[in-house]
Every structure is written in structure tokens, then in C-alpha cells.
């Protein structure tokens, strides 16, 4: 079973939330781990793809939107949506994946959302993890923190 942590971004709108997620992905990658960032659809994948290029002025976060089978094998950060998954050390779930799709990852990072709809979905995922026998951790992050 994976280690599961929910990240609660304090005082965040959608953009501030997404910047925190980008900073987190950058930290994970700097530790030498591969990341799959899962989102619900192609539009959201495009938003995060653009933001990963621009959220910091001075760093480069190597990533790509997941194309097809082995089409992105050398890229350490992949953005998947729909049925597009890839092997990785860490799954960052910004979508609403069922738990079965989260198996096979050492660690799962869940977003606790940024508005009422995404927070309610996160609460349900938290309960689902608990019912599966996993006690998820909770990490609180202030959107204005730069760490």
C-alpha cells in the first residue's frame, strides 16, 4: 500500500493552489523521483503544463503531457489524464481517481482542493483511503510560503 498524504493549501484560489502543487512536484523531482501528475482532462493537463514552465523564473522542471505508450519514457514528470497513466515513484492526484488506479505507486499525494467542489471530492477520497485501511497524512501549506 502506498504512503498517502493530503496537501491542504491554506488561503488559496485555483492558481495559488496550482503553484503550490508545482513547487511540490519540483521538490519531489529534485529528490530524484519520477512523478505522474494526474488530472481529469486535457484542458486541465494544458493548464498545469503551462504553469510548470512558468511558475518560477529561475528553474526548469522537465515535464511533458503523457502522449502514448513509452512516448515520454525519459521525462521524469508526466502529466496524465483520462486513461493515460505511467509508471512513477509518486502519483500526484489532482483528479478523482478510484483507489485501484493509485496502486503500484510508492507514494500518493492528494490535493485537498481549492474550492467547495474540489474539497468535497477530496473529503470523499480521504474516507475511501481510510476504508481501504490507510490512514492518510495531512500536510498544511500556506500558499504564500516559498519553501
Secondary structure, DSSP 8 states (H G I E B T S, - for coil): --EEEEEEEET--HHHHHHHHHHHHHHHHHTT--EEEEESSHHHHHHHHHHHHHS-SS----EEE--STTTTTT-SEEEEETT-----SEEEE-S---GGGGTT-SEEEEE--SSHHHHHHHHHHHHHHHHTT---EEEEEETT---
